[in-house]
Amino acid sequence: MRAIDDSSIKYAAILRVLSVWKQLPESDISNMLREYHLITDDFREVEDQGLITMTFIGDEYVITPTLLGRLWLEQFDSEEKK
């Protein structure tokens, strides 16, 4: 049996948190989503997909969803309902 690493559930969890809060520091998102054990590289992966932006402010990154991220979450949620 081959394991498949589908990150879309993790992406959706991050984007759902951001849909409520609009923008949050990386540590706050990591604390809210402890079950995913998120690290900076996970957020960079989501940023590489164009779903969030990471801006370094103070001593950590502030994460903000992009328009593409909001549209991606909307499509993901509609597919999950089917």
C-alpha positions in Angstrom: 0.0 0.0 0.0 1.3 3.4 -0.9 0.8 6.4 1.3 -0.3 9.6 -0.4 0.5 12.9 1.3 -2.5 15.1 0.5 -1.9 18.5 2.0 -5.2 19.9 0.9 -6.8 19.2 4.3 -4.0 21.1 6.0 -4.3 24.0 3.5 -8.1 24.1 4.1 -7.6 24.2 7.9 -5.2 27.1 7.7 -7.5 29.0 5.3 -10.6 28.4 7.4 -8.8 30.0 10.4 -7.8 32.9 8.3 -11.3 33.3 6.8 -12.5 34.1 10.4 -9.5 36.2 11.6 -8.3 37.7 8.2 -4.6 37.7 9.3 -2.8 36.1 12.2 0.8 35.5 13.4 2.2 32.2 12.5 2.4 31.1 16.1 -1.3 31.8 16.7 -2.3 29.6 13.7 0.0 26.8 14.8 -1.6 26.9 18.3 -5.1 26.9 16.9 -4.3 23.9 14.7 -2.0 21.9 17.0 -3.2 18.6 15.5 -1.3 19.4 12.3 2.0 20.2 14.0 2.6 23.2 11.7 6.1 24.7 11.2 7.3 27.6 9.1 8.0 25.3 6.1 4.3 24.2 6.1 3.3 27.8 5.7 5.9 28.4 3.0 4.5 25.5 1.1 1.0 27.1 1.2 2.5 30.4 0.2 4.3 28.7 -2.7 0.8 27.5 -3.9 -0.3 31.2 -3.9 -2.9 30.7 -1.2 -1.4 32.9 1.5 1.2 35.7 1.9 3.7 35.7 4.7 5.0 39.1 5.9 7.8 39.2 8.5 6.7 41.7 11.2 8.5 42.0 14.5 9.8 38.6 15.4 7.5 36.3 13.3 5.5 36.0 10.1 2.0 37.4 9.8 -0.1 35.2 7.6 -2.8 36.6 5.3 -5.0 34.8 2.8 -4.8 35.7 -0.9 -7.8 36.0 -3.2 -6.7 32.7 -4.8 -6.7 31.2 -1.3 -10.2 32.3 -0.5 -11.4 31.0 -3.9 -9.5 27.7 -3.4 -11.2 27.2 0.0 -14.6 27.9 -1.4 -14.1 25.3 -4.1 -12.6 22.8 -1.7 -15.6 23.2 0.7 -18.0 22.8 -2.2 -16.3 19.6 -3.3 -16.3 18.2 0.2 -20.1 18.6 0.5 -20.6 16.4 -2.6 
